[in-house]
Amino acid sequence: MKYNQLDRIIELVPGERLVAERTLRAEEEYLADHFPKFPVMPGVMMLEALHQAAVWMIRTGNDFSDPLVMLREVKGVKFGDFLSPGETLTVRVQASKVDGPRVSVKATAEKAGRTTVLARLVLEKCSTPSETSSGTDEILRSEIKARFEQLFGPVSKFISLDRP
């Protein structure tokens, strides 16, 4: 993924909810075009932050056993405010329904208490096609888990011992 839209995870309950932050930096390449005299994070990048948070929440819920998490639907998208360089987006995702491999997620992002975007996402956990897999799923699991740890640290640091 070229654009990592999450800087750090603040809270994680694997498979249930995730809270993360993303600070927009002035030197990000797409800001030169969006917009030159009024740089703001594109709406599609805000949606991507919601999507990435939801994917990490789902993947950690089963210890990365589903190598692929596909976005199936985005519903009820509403934009409320701009995000300018130097401002921090707080992203919150929560699983609202699990139906087999499909997971519905309530997702919001805000800055300084003001909503920038909200949406409902429907994602689907899946594996690589079995006829082409030949160990691909296990390789992907390993790479995805390593990527999470590189970006945010071990999942275990988010697990509270007080949690039932």
Secondary structure, 3 states (H helix, E strand, C coil): CCCCCCCEEEEEECCCEEEEEEECCCCCHHHHCCCCCCCCCCHHHHHHHHHHHHHHHHHHHCCCCCCEEEEEEEEEEEECCCCCCCCEEEEEEEEEEEECCEEEEEEEEEECCEEEEEEEEEEEEECCCHHHHCCHHHHHHHHHHHHHHHHHCCHHHHCCCCCC
